[in-house]
Amino acid sequence: MRRVRIALLGCGHVGSGLVRLLARSRARLAASHGVTFELASVLVRDGERRREGVDPALVTTRVEDALSAAGDVVVELLGGIEPAWTLVRRALARGLPTVTANKALLAGHGRELFAAARGTPLGFEASVCGGVPIVRALRGGLAGDRVRSVTGVLNGTCNFVLTRMERDGTPFAEALRAAQEAGFAEADPALDIGGWDAAQKLVVLAALAFGEWVPLSGVRVRGIEDVTLERLARARERGRALRLVAAAERRGRRLELWVEPREVPADHPLAMVSREENAVLVRGDDVGELLFRGRGAGARPTATAVLADLCDVMRGAGEEAALRPAPALVAC
């Protein structure tokens, strides 16, 4: 049985979910993967708050101490750019396998991040669509096909709000509060409802699908702030549903990325995505159209994706191409 010690950077909503998931899955992981995970250190912003399942002796608020414990793998769940970028670079420079759920970091510094990895396993399944394994599919299963387009509903908060408005007649502000109370939206939901969270995820998916890092400034973005019950009702009368759609498509030599509310036919796969679910449609030359759908918001699906990457890294996937930087992600 292999014991793996985790340096956990961030123990908020998702980090706490991961701690609970590790405890709940201990016996199953030992039987199926021959590994037991335990915490080596936990970096937090508020050192006074007690966290279920976390030994207070392992907690630190000092960024400079975050990687000092003898951890075998680093899990970054801080979000944002700093101090996440500094700490992930340090971890990769030390050859520590790293797992991150940080779409902002990947969207802003993806090329540099993969260059810094230099062959060190780097897992980021949880950065896009929570528990939906779209990153794995694009990195591995579809590597031999030519992707023509990636289209999806990438933000669970917006989808929760729109489907509450659409199905229950709930006003926007009330639907947003319900999303926050359910843990699907931040206290400050601006990135979600403004479309920028979906744009960050789209940048990551486009890099995987097309081998090109498009800057966030190159994405056309419009959010759902001005969507009204009347607009949703008019769409329904036309047999259509309104969703915040994100898409990346090659047009000639140009790669176009956009995020905006769009009407889709009621029988379209994206119209059937409800509440906090995400969905991604990938169209390839050989595979045709593939649909990936599942829960994209909340601690549990995101923690599940983090744990999947942890298992891949520590069961020997460090020797597999699936978790190593593809040359195109470094050079593009």
C-alpha positions as CSV (number, residue, x, y, z in Angstrom):
1,M,0.0,0.0,0.0
2,R,1.4,3.4,-1.0
3,R,0.9,6.4,1.3
4,V,0.7,9.7,-0.6
5,R,1.0,13.0,1.3
6,I,-0.9,16.0,-0.2
7,A,0.2,19.6,0.1
8,L,-3.3,21.2,-0.2
9,L,-3.3,24.9,-1.3
10,G,-6.7,26.2,-0.4
11,C,-9.4,24.6,1.8
12,G,-12.5,26.5,0.9
13,H,-15.7,25.1,-0.7
14,V,-13.9,22.7,-3.1
15,G,-11.0,22.0,-0.8
16,S,-13.3,21.0,2.1
17,G,-15.2,18.8,-0.4
18,L,-12.0,17.1,-1.3
19,V,-11.1,16.4,2.3
20,R,-14.5,14.8,2.9
21,L,-14.2,12.8,-0.3
22,L,-10.8,11.5,0.6
23,A,-12.1,10.3,4.0
24,R,-15.2,8.7,2.4
25,S,-13.3,7.0,-0.3
26,R,-10.3,5.7,1.7
27,A,-11.2,2.0,1.7
28,R,-12.3,2.0,-2.0
29,L,-9.1,3.8,-3.1
30,A,-6.9,1.4,-1.1
31,A,-8.7,-1.6,-2.8
32,S,-8.8,-0.2,-6.3
33,H,-5.6,1.9,-6.6
34,G,-3.4,0.5,-3.8
35,V,-3.0,4.0,-2.4
36,T,-4.0,6.0,0.7
37,F,-4.0,9.8,0.7
38,E,-3.3,12.0,3.7
39,L,-2.7,15.7,4.2
40,A,0.8,16.9,4.7
41,S,-0.1,20.6,4.9
42,V,-3.1,22.9,4.3
43,L,-2.7,26.5,3.2
44,V,-5.7,28.7,4.1
45,R,-6.5,32.4,4.4
46,D,-8.3,32.2,7.7
47,G,-6.3,30.1,10.2
48,E,-8.8,30.5,13.0
49,R,-11.6,28.7,11.3
50,R,-12.0,25.0,12.2
51,R,-12.3,22.6,9.2
52,E,-13.9,19.2,9.4
53,G,-11.4,16.4,8.9
54,V,-8.3,18.8,9.0
55,D,-5.8,18.6,11.8
56,P,-5.2,22.2,13.0
57,A,-1.5,21.4,13.3
58,L,-1.3,21.0,9.5
59,V,-2.8,24.4,8.8
60,T,-0.8,27.4,7.8
61,T,-1.6,30.9,6.5
62,R,2.0,31.6,5.5
63,V,2.4,31.3,1.7
64,E,6.2,30.8,2.1
65,D,5.5,27.7,4.3
66,A,2.9,26.1,2.0
67,L,5.3,23.7,0.3
68,S,7.8,23.2,3.2
69,A,6.1,20.0,4.4
70,A,7.2,16.7,2.9
71,G,4.3,16.3,0.5
72,D,4.4,14.0,-2.5
73,V,1.8,15.9,-4.6
74,V,0.4,19.4,-4.7
75,V,-3.3,20.2,-5.1
76,E,-4.0,23.9,-5.9
77,L,-7.5,25.0,-5.1
78,L,-6.8,28.7,-4.2
79,G,-8.3,30.1,-7.4
80,G,-7.2,33.4,-9.0
81,I,-3.7,34.2,-10.2
82,E,-1.6,34.9,-7.1
83,P,-0.4,33.3,-5.0
84,A,-1.5,30.3,-7.0
85,W,0.9,31.0,-9.9
86,T,3.9,31.4,-7.7
87,L,3.2,28.3,-5.7
88,V,2.4,26.1,-8.7
89,R,5.7,27.2,-10.4
90,R,7.6,26.3,-7.3
91,A,6.0,22.9,-7.1
92,L,6.7,22.1,-10.7
93,A,10.3,23.4,-10.4
94,R,10.8,20.8,-7.6
95,G,9.3,18.1,-9.8
96,L,6.2,17.7,-7.6
97,P,3.2,16.3,-9.5
98,T,0.5,19.0,-9.4
99,V,-3.3,19.0,-9.7
100,T,-5.2,22.3,-10.1
101,A,-8.8,23.3,-10.6
102,N,-7.8,26.9,-11.4
103,K,-9.3,27.9,-14.8
104,A,-8.2,31.6,-14.3
105,L,-4.5,30.5,-13.9
106,L,-4.7,28.2,-17.0
107,A,-6.5,30.8,-19.1
108,G,-4.1,33.5,-18.2
109,H,-0.8,31.6,-18.0
110,G,-1.4,28.3,-19.8
111,R,1.5,28.3,-22.1
112,E,3.9,29.3,-19.3
113,L,2.4,26.8,-17.0
114,F,3.0,23.9,-19.3
115,A,6.5,25.1,-20.1
116,A,7.3,25.2,-16.4
117,A,6.1,21.6,-16.0
118,R,8.9,20.3,-18.2
119,G,7.5,16.8,-18.1
120,T,6.2,16.9,-14.5
121,P,2.6,15.5,-14.4
122,L,0.0,18.2,-14.3
123,G,-3.6,17.4,-13.9
124,F,-6.4,20.0,-14.5
125,E,-9.6,18.1,-15.2
126,A,-11.4,20.0,-12.4
127,S,-10.7,23.4,-14.1
128,V,-13.5,22.9,-16.6
129,C,-17.0,21.5,-16.1
130,G,-16.6,20.0,-12.7
131,G,-17.1,16.3,-12.8
132,V,-17.5,16.1,-16.6
133,P,-14.4,14.4,-18.0
134,I,-14.0,16.7,-21.1
135,V,-10.3,17.6,-20.4
136,R,-9.4,13.9,-20.4
137,A,-11.3,13.3,-23.6
138,L,-9.7,16.2,-25.5
139,R,-6.2,15.4,-24.1
140,G,-6.3,11.7,-24.9
141,G,-9.3,10.1,-26.5
142,L,-9.7,12.6,-29.3
143,A,-6.0,13.3,-29.8
144,G,-6.1,11.4,-33.1
145,D,-9.1,13.3,-34.6
146,R,-9.3,16.8,-36.0
147,V,-11.7,18.8,-33.9
148,R,-13.9,21.2,-35.9
149,S,-15.8,22.9,-33.0
150,V,-16.4,22.9,-29.3
151,T,-19.7,24.2,-28.1
152,G,-21.2,24.1,-24.6
153,V,-22.9,25.3,-21.5
154,L,-19.8,25.8,-19.3
155,N,-21.1,27.7,-16.3
156,G,-23.3,25.9,-13.8
157,T,-24.3,29.1,-12.0
158,C,-25.8,30.7,-15.1
159,N,-27.5,27.6,-16.1
160,F,-29.0,27.2,-12.7
161,V,-30.3,30.8,-12.8
162,L,-31.7,30.5,-16.4
163,T,-33.5,27.2,-15.8
164,R,-35.0,28.5,-12.5
165,M,-36.3,31.5,-14.4
166,E,-37.4,29.5,-17.4
167,R,-39.2,26.7,-15.5
168,D,-40.4,28.3,-12.3
169,G,-40.9,32.0,-13.4
170,T,-38.4,33.0,-10.7
171,P,-37.0,36.6,-11.2
172,F,-33.3,36.9,-11.9
173,A,-32.2,38.3,-8.5
174,E,-34.2,35.6,-6.7
175,A,-32.8,32.8,-8.9
176,L,-29.2,34.1,-8.3
177,R,-29.7,34.1,-4.5
178,A,-31.0,30.5,-4.7
179,A,-27.8,29.6,-6.6
180,Q,-25.7,31.2,-3.9
181,E,-27.6,29.4,-1.2
182,A,-27.1,26.1,-2.9
183,G,-23.3,26.7,-3.2
184,F,-23.3,27.1,-7.0
185,A,-22.4,30.8,-7.0
186,E,-19.9,32.9,-5.2
187,A,-20.8,35.8,-2.9
188,D,-19.6,38.0,-5.7
189,P,-21.1,36.3,-8.8
190,A,-19.8,38.8,-11.3
191,L,-17.4,36.4,-13.1
192,D,-20.2,33.9,-13.5
193,I,-23.1,36.0,-14.6
194,G,-20.8,38.2,-16.7
195,G,-19.7,35.3,-18.8
196,W,-16.0,35.5,-17.8
197,D,-15.9,32.2,-15.9
198,A,-17.2,30.4,-19.0
199,A,-14.7,32.4,-21.2
200,Q,-11.8,31.2,-19.0
201,K,-12.9,27.6,-19.4
202,L,-13.4,28.0,-23.1
203,V,-9.8,29.2,-23.5
204,V,-8.6,26.0,-21.9
205,L,-10.8,23.8,-24.0
206,A,-9.8,25.6,-27.2
207,A,-6.1,25.1,-26.4
208,L,-6.7,21.4,-25.9
209,A,-8.9,21.0,-29.0
210,F,-7.0,23.3,-31.4
211,G,-3.5,23.6,-29.9
212,E,-3.8,27.4,-29.7
213,W,-3.8,29.6,-26.5
214,V,-6.2,32.4,-27.2
215,P,-5.9,35.3,-24.8
216,L,-8.9,36.1,-22.7
217,S,-9.1,39.5,-24.4
218,G,-9.6,37.6,-27.7
219,V,-12.9,36.1,-26.5
220,R,-16.2,37.9,-27.3
221,V,-18.1,37.8,-24.1
222,R,-21.6,38.7,-23.0
223,G,-23.3,37.6,-19.8
224,I,-26.8,37.0,-18.6
225,E,-27.3,40.1,-16.5
226,D,-29.9,41.6,-18.8
227,V,-31.9,38.4,-19.4
228,T,-35.5,38.9,-18.3
229,L,-38.5,36.6,-17.7
230,E,-40.2,38.2,-20.8
231,R,-37.2,37.3,-23.0
232,L,-37.4,33.7,-21.8
233,A,-41.1,33.6,-22.4
234,R,-40.7,34.8,-26.0
235,A,-38.1,32.2,-26.6
236,R,-40.4,29.5,-25.2
237,E,-43.2,30.6,-27.5
238,R,-40.9,30.0,-30.4
239,G,-40.1,26.5,-29.2
240,R,-36.7,27.5,-28.1
241,A,-34.6,27.8,-24.8
242,L,-32.1,30.4,-23.8
243,R,-28.7,29.2,-22.6
244,L,-25.3,30.9,-22.0
245,V,-23.5,29.2,-24.9
246,A,-19.7,29.2,-25.2
247,A,-18.1,28.1,-28.5
248,A,-14.7,27.8,-30.2
249,E,-14.6,27.2,-33.9
250,R,-12.0,27.3,-36.6
251,R,-13.0,29.6,-39.5
252,G,-10.3,29.4,-42.2
253,R,-7.1,30.2,-40.4
254,R,-8.8,32.1,-37.6
255,L,-9.9,30.5,-34.3
256,E,-13.1,32.3,-33.0
257,L,-14.1,32.1,-29.4
258,W,-17.3,33.6,-28.0
259,V,-19.7,33.4,-25.0
260,E,-23.2,34.8,-25.1
261,P,-26.8,34.0,-24.3
262,R,-28.3,32.2,-27.3
263,E,-31.6,30.6,-28.2
264,V,-31.4,26.9,-29.1
265,P,-34.2,24.6,-30.3
266,A,-36.1,22.9,-27.5
267,D,-34.9,19.5,-28.6
268,H,-31.2,20.6,-28.9
269,P,-28.9,18.8,-26.4
270,L,-27.9,22.1,-24.8
271,A,-31.6,23.0,-24.2
272,M,-31.9,19.9,-22.1
273,V,-29.1,20.8,-19.7
274,S,-30.7,22.0,-16.5
275,R,-29.8,23.6,-13.2
276,E,-26.1,23.3,-12.3
277,E,-25.3,20.9,-15.1
278,N,-22.7,21.6,-17.8
279,A,-22.5,20.1,-21.3
280,V,-20.0,20.2,-24.1
281,L,-20.6,19.2,-27.7
282,V,-17.4,18.3,-29.6
283,R,-17.5,17.9,-33.4
284,G,-14.7,16.0,-35.1
285,D,-13.9,14.8,-38.6
286,D,-14.0,11.1,-37.7
287,V,-16.0,10.8,-34.5
288,G,-18.8,13.1,-35.6
289,E,-20.6,14.9,-32.7
290,L,-20.0,13.8,-29.1
291,L,-21.9,15.0,-26.1
292,F,-20.4,15.3,-22.6
293,R,-22.9,16.2,-19.8
294,G,-23.0,16.3,-16.0
295,R,-22.8,18.4,-12.9
296,G,-20.5,21.3,-13.5
297,A,-20.9,23.3,-10.3
298,G,-20.6,22.5,-6.6
299,A,-17.9,21.1,-4.3
300,R,-18.7,17.4,-4.9
301,P,-18.3,17.1,-8.7
302,T,-15.3,19.3,-8.7
303,A,-13.6,17.4,-5.9
304,T,-14.4,14.2,-7.8
305,A,-12.4,15.5,-10.8
306,V,-9.5,16.5,-8.5
307,L,-9.4,13.1,-7.0
308,A,-9.4,11.4,-10.4
309,D,-6.3,13.4,-11.3
310,L,-4.7,12.5,-8.0
311,C,-5.2,8.8,-8.7
312,D,-3.8,9.1,-12.2
313,V,-0.7,10.9,-11.0
314,M,0.0,8.6,-8.1
315,R,-0.8,5.2,-9.6
316,G,2.0,5.6,-12.2
317,A,0.4,7.9,-14.7
318,G,3.4,10.1,-14.3
319,E,4.9,7.9,-17.0
320,E,1.8,8.3,-19.2
321,A,1.3,10.9,-21.9
322,A,-2.1,11.8,-20.6
323,L,-0.8,14.0,-17.8
324,R,2.3,15.4,-19.5
325,P,2.2,18.7,-21.3
326,A,1.5,18.2,-25.0
327,P,4.2,20.0,-27.1
328,A,1.5,22.1,-28.7
329,L,0.3,23.5,-25.4
330,V,3.8,24.8,-24.7
331,A,4.7,26.1,-28.2
332,C,1.4,27.6,-29.3
